[in-house]
Amino acid sequence: MALQRAWYRPKLSAWLLLLLPLQALFVGVSQCRRWCYQWGWCARYRAPVPVIVVGNISVGGTGKTPVTEALVQWLKQQGYRPAIISRGYGASGPFPQLVTAQSVPQAVGDEPKLLAQRTQVPVAVSPNRQHAIELILQHFPDTNLILSDDGLQHEPLHRDLEIAVVDGERGVGNGWRLPMGPLRDPVQRLQQVDLVVQNGGEQARFGHRFTLQPNDWRRVLDDEPVAMPTGRAIAVAGIGYPQRFFSTLQQLSMTLVECRAFADHHPYTAADFAGFDPALPVVMTEKDAAKCREFAQENWYYLSVTATFEDAFWHQFSQHLSRMTQET
């Protein structure tokens, strides 16, 4: 998309200045809304258990979902009983809804479905986060911690801990707010959250750096483990930053004949793969695979990844967690 490419250029494109009135409107509306909740004019919902929000200040993929998964897995190891809530972007509902093994991505969203499969903890989706939390506590009353996948800008929800995820390669783009730039919040918002984590990049410019480590390869058709595809392949990605996936494949020494990028949360159909050479394997992300299983071919594969942090992050996260649980 031309607009998104312009956001991440070193110099501000002159034509973006035409969007200045819209940017001013966006900033004004979002700030007034934030003030309404900060000053108590609008009530925030406080859950009966602590809530951790994992979000970002920019649009597009920064790695929130792998971070959420890593946090949940760590919390389970420490004896917590976490659950996850999500807006369920692109989901058809009905809301609120628990995500189960029988749920389809079209109904609950691709990322909640992925998180439910990978973490094996309760997951609920709804644009109204309060309803999602209430549904989880109704069915899983022993839950003692809620993680919100995204929702940094969801003012109606009180949160006990905020974690912002920043793309280490693209940073904050040109630093402008929507639609002149990629930012939903000003850069100063990073100074107000409890923890900032950075996805990749050469240096930790924003906070604790983490990397997305490739796991195993699986067949899209049936989730069966396979060896890494060798030779030439076609890569597709419908995520916020497709180039990161393509670069990962190249680092694995894969020969990519074609890289086909789709919009984030793209609702795949068989027509999207028309014209591909059937003899070449098609490789994709785990999030994409969930939406392609019904029409997948035998030689379509996906690569799962895991967010890996250094010990310093877990130490600081543990300190915040101790403080948070004492206060709640």
C-alpha positions in Angstrom: 0.0 0.0 0.0 1.4 3.3 -1.1 0.3 5.1 2.1 2.1 2.7 4.4 5.3 2.8 2.3 5.3 6.6 2.6 5.0 6.3 6.4 8.3 4.5 6.7 10.4 6.6 4.3 13.3 8.7 5.9 11.8 11.9 4.6 8.2 13.0 4.9 6.5 12.8 1.5 5.1 16.2 0.5 1.8 14.8 -0.5 1.2 13.5 3.1 0.8 17.1 4.1 -2.6 17.0 2.4 -3.7 14.7 5.2 -2.8 17.2 7.9 -6.5 18.3 8.6 -7.5 14.6 9.0 -4.5 14.0 11.3 -5.5 17.0 13.4 -9.1 15.6 13.7 -7.8 12.2 14.6 -5.5 13.6 17.3 -8.3 15.8 18.7 -10.9 13.1 18.9 -8.5 10.5 20.4 -7.2 12.9 23.0 -10.6 14.1 24.1 -11.7 10.5 24.5 -8.6 9.7 26.6 -9.2 12.7 28.8 -12.8 11.6 29.4 -11.6 8.4 31.0 -8.5 9.8 32.7 -10.6 12.5 34.4 -13.4 10.1 35.4 -16.1 11.6 33.1 -16.4 8.1 31.6 -16.2 5.0 33.8 -13.6 2.3 33.2 -14.3 -1.4 33.9 -12.0 -2.9 36.5 -11.9 -6.6 36.4 -11.9 -8.7 39.6 -8.5 -10.1 38.5 -5.4 -8.2 37.3 -5.3 -7.3 33.6 -2.2 -7.0 31.4 -2.5 -5.2 28.1 -0.1 -6.0 25.3 -0.4 -3.4 22.6 1.4 -1.0 20.4 1.3 2.7 19.4 1.4 2.1 15.7 -0.8 0.3 13.1 0.5 -2.9 11.4 2.3 -5.9 12.8 4.8 -5.4 15.6 4.7 -8.9 17.1 2.0 -8.5 19.8 0.7 -12.0 19.4 4.0 -13.9 19.8 4.7 -11.7 22.8 1.3 -12.5 24.4 2.0 -16.2 23.8 5.4 -16.0 25.4 4.0 -14.2 28.5 1.2 -16.8 28.9 3.7 -19.7 28.7 6.0 -18.1 31.3 3.0 -17.3 33.6 1.8 -20.9 33.4 5.3 -22.1 34.4 5.1 -19.8 37.5 1.8 -21.3 38.6 -0.6 -18.6 37.3 -3.9 -19.5 35.6 -4.0 -16.9 32.8 -6.6 -16.3 30.1 -6.6 -14.2 27.0 -9.1 -11.6 25.6 -9.0 -10.1 22.2 -11.1 -7.8 20.0 -11.2 -10.6 17.4 -10.3 -8.3 14.5 -12.2 -9.3 11.3 -14.3 -11.9 13.2 -18.0 -12.3 12.4 -19.1 -13.2 15.9 -21.4 -13.6 17.7 -19.8 -11.7 20.6 -18.7 -12.4 23.2 -17.4 -15.8 22.2 -15.1 -18.4 23.7 -12.4 -19.7 21.3 -12.4 -23.5 21.1 -10.9 -26.2 19.0 -14.0 -26.1 16.8 -13.9 -22.3 16.3 -13.1 -21.1 12.8 -10.9 -18.1 12.2 -13.7 -16.3 10.3 -15.9 -16.3 13.4 -13.3 -15.5 16.1 -10.4 -14.0 14.3 -7.1 -15.5 13.1 -4.9 -14.4 16.0 -7.3 -15.5 18.8 -7.6 -18.9 17.2 -3.8 -19.1 16.9 -3.3 -18.1 20.6 -5.9 -20.7 21.8 -4.1 -23.4 19.9 -0.6 -22.5 21.0 -1.3 -21.6 24.7 -4.1 -24.0 25.6 -5.6 -21.4 28.0 -9.1 -19.8 27.9 -9.5 -17.3 25.1 -12.5 -15.0 24.5 -13.2 -12.4 21.8 -15.4 -9.4 21.8 -15.0 -5.7 20.8 -16.3 -5.1 24.3 -13.4 -6.3 26.5 -15.5 -6.3 29.6 -17.9 -8.8 28.1 -15.0 -11.0 27.1 -13.6 -11.0 30.6 -17.0 -11.7 32.2 -17.5 -14.7 29.8 -14.1 -16.1 30.8 -14.7 -15.8 34.5 -18.1 -17.3 34.2 -16.7 -20.4 32.5 -13.3 -20.5 34.1 -13.7 -19.0 37.6 -10.2 -20.1 38.7 -8.6 -17.7 36.2 -6.4 -15.3 38.2 -4.8 -13.2 35.4 -6.1 -11.7 32.1 -3.9 -10.8 29.2 -5.4 -8.5 26.5 -3.9 -9.1 23.1 -4.0 -5.5 21.8 -6.1 -2.9 23.5 -3.6 -0.2 24.5 -6.0 2.3 23.1 -9.1 0.6 24.6 -9.8 3.2 27.2 -12.9 1.6 28.8 -10.8 -1.2 30.2 -8.8 -0.6 33.4 -5.3 -2.2 33.2 -2.8 -3.0 35.9 0.2 -3.4 33.6 0.9 -2.1 30.1 3.4 -3.5 27.7 4.0 -1.8 24.4 5.6 -3.6 21.4 7.7 -1.7 18.9 9.0 -2.9 15.6 12.8 -2.8 15.9 13.3 -2.5 12.1 10.7 0.1 11.2 10.6 1.9 14.5 7.9 4.6 14.7 8.1 5.5 11.0 7.9 9.2 10.3 6.7 9.9 13.8 3.3 11.4 12.7 -0.1 10.3 13.8 -2.7 8.7 11.5 -3.3 9.1 8.7 -0.1 11.1 8.0 2.0 8.5 9.8 1.5 5.1 11.4 1.1 6.2 15.0 -2.2 5.7 16.9 -0.6 7.3 19.9 2.2 9.9 20.2 5.7 8.6 20.7 5.6 10.0 24.3 3.1 7.3 25.1 6.0 4.8 25.3 7.2 6.7 28.4 3.9 6.1 30.1 3.6 2.3 29.8 5.2 -0.1 32.3 7.4 -2.0 29.8 8.5 -1.5 26.2 9.7 -4.5 24.1 11.3 -4.3 20.7 10.9 -6.8 18.0 14.3 -7.4 16.4 16.6 -4.6 15.2 20.3 -4.3 15.5 20.1 -2.4 18.9 17.6 -2.1 21.7 16.5 1.5 20.9 13.1 1.4 22.6 13.2 -1.3 25.3 13.9 -4.9 25.9 14.8 -6.6 22.6 13.2 -9.9 21.6 13.6 -12.1 18.6 11.2 -14.3 16.7 12.8 -17.7 16.6 11.6 -20.2 13.9 10.2 -23.4 15.4 9.1 -26.3 13.3 7.6 -26.7 9.8 4.1 -28.2 9.5 1.8 -29.1 6.6 -1.1 -26.7 6.3 -3.5 -29.5 5.4 -3.2 -31.5 8.6 -0.7 -29.8 10.9 1.7 -32.7 10.5 5.4 -31.9 11.2 7.6 -31.9 8.1 11.2 -31.2 7.3 12.1 -27.7 6.1 11.1 -27.3 2.4 14.1 -27.3 0.2 14.7 -26.0 -3.3 12.5 -23.3 -4.8 9.2 -22.1 -3.1 6.5 -19.5 -3.2 6.0 -17.4 -0.1 2.7 -15.7 1.0 2.0 -13.6 4.0 -1.1 -11.7 5.2 0.4 -10.1 8.3 1.2 -6.5 9.3 4.8 -6.6 8.1 5.1 -9.4 5.5 8.8 -8.5 4.7 9.8 -9.8 8.1 8.5 -13.3 7.2 10.1 -13.2 3.8 13.4 -12.2 5.3 13.2 -15.0 7.8 12.8 -17.5 5.0 15.8 -16.0 3.2 17.9 -16.3 6.3 16.9 -20.0 6.3 18.5 -20.2 2.8 15.2 -20.8 1.1 15.0 -19.9 -2.6 11.9 -17.8 -3.0 10.5 -17.7 -6.6 7.8 -15.3 -5.6 6.8 -13.4 -2.4 3.1 -12.5 -2.4 2.1 -10.0 0.3 -1.6 -9.6 1.4 -3.2 -7.2 3.8 -3.1 -8.1 7.5 -5.9 -10.5 8.5 -6.6 -11.2 4.8 -9.6 -13.6 4.3 -7.9 -16.1 2.0 -9.8 -18.0 -0.7 -8.5 -20.6 -3.2 -8.6 -17.8 -5.8 -5.7 -16.0 -4.1 -3.5 -18.9 -5.1 -4.6 -19.2 -8.7 -1.7 -19.1 -11.2 0.8 -20.5 -8.8 2.9 -23.4 -10.2 1.4 -26.5 -8.4 4.7 -28.2 -8.5 6.3 -25.5 -6.2 5.7 -25.7 -2.4 3.8 -22.7 -0.9 5.1 -21.5 2.5 3.3 -19.2 4.9 2.9 -18.1 8.5 1.0 -20.0 11.1 -1.6 -17.3 11.2 -2.2 -17.6 7.5 -2.3 -21.3 7.6 -5.4 -21.4 9.8 -7.4 -19.6 7.1 -6.1 -21.8 4.2 -6.6 -25.3 5.6 -9.9 -26.0 3.9 -8.4 -25.6 0.4 -4.7 -26.3 1.1 -2.7 -28.5 -1.2 -0.4 -31.3 -0.1 2.8 -29.2 -0.6 1.7 -26.1 1.4 3.6 -25.6 4.6 3.8 -23.1 7.5 6.5 -22.0 9.9 5.7 -21.3 13.5 7.8 -18.8 15.5 8.3 -18.0 19.2 9.2 -14.7 20.9 12.5 -15.1 22.8 13.5 -12.7 25.5 16.6 -12.2 27.5 16.6 -12.9 31.3 16.7 -9.2 32.1 13.2 -8.8 30.7 11.7 -11.7 32.7 13.3 -10.2 35.8 11.7 -6.9 35.3 8.4 -8.4 34.3 8.5 -10.5 37.4 9.0 -7.3 39.5 6.1 -5.6 37.9 4.0 -8.7 38.4 4.7 -8.8 42.1 3.9 -5.2 42.5 0.7 -5.6 40.5 -0.6 -8.6 42.4 0.1 -6.9 45.7 -1.9 -3.9 44.7 -4.9 -5.9 43.4 
